């Protein structure tokens, strides 16, 4: 599988003009240090540019027994790939994992889960930097929905130089770092409030150039595969306007 992956990635870089349709494939990395497999699904642009901007997508929590939650956001991953971004969607939850903590305070009880996610993100970035060194890693974009949004906000807090832009889709627990680097945007659903201090105040938004977008008529679960085409188009438009 590893040799196949390397061969496929090499072909994409060397012969970009021969790709006539979006390429989607899944594979699995293995982090020896943590004894942990990390499945990923990759969405390669139609006209692959060797210095394309990579996007790491992180799904919301859907239970540990569902092993393909990272494929539930095709409306977004396919869209970004069609715009020339090299999209890598990580499967964070595995069947043997402990269930996500449901006891408050969530900043404490869920921190180990988020840290695991950040470790997954960093490992995947490091591996793809070896395989695809010509991608524009300085412009890396992190996107996450719900619990995946908590992960990317923790990544922005602990590793501010990891990504250029970080986007959450209605995460509710992890406090957004008050920082101008990386550039941050959060899209807010209309049905559930975020926990105290998660969102920056108006003055903090202005000071750190953090963008908070309220999406009227779009709920938390509409941001995955459950939403309508119209809702998904609005989300795609907001994200694309921010990262392009």
Secondary structure, DSSP 8 states (H G I E B T S, - for coil): -HHHHHHHHHHHHHTGGG--S-EEEEEEEEETTTTEEEEEEEEE-SS--TT--EEEEE-----TT-TTGGGTTHHHHHHHHHTT-EEEEE----TTS-----SS-HHHHTHHHHHHHHHHHHHHHHHHHHH-TTS-GGG-EEEEETHHHHHHHHHHHH-TTS-SEEEEES--SS-----SSSEEEEEE-SS----TTSS--HHHHHHHT-EEEE-TT--GGGGTTTS-HHHHHHHHHHHHHHH-
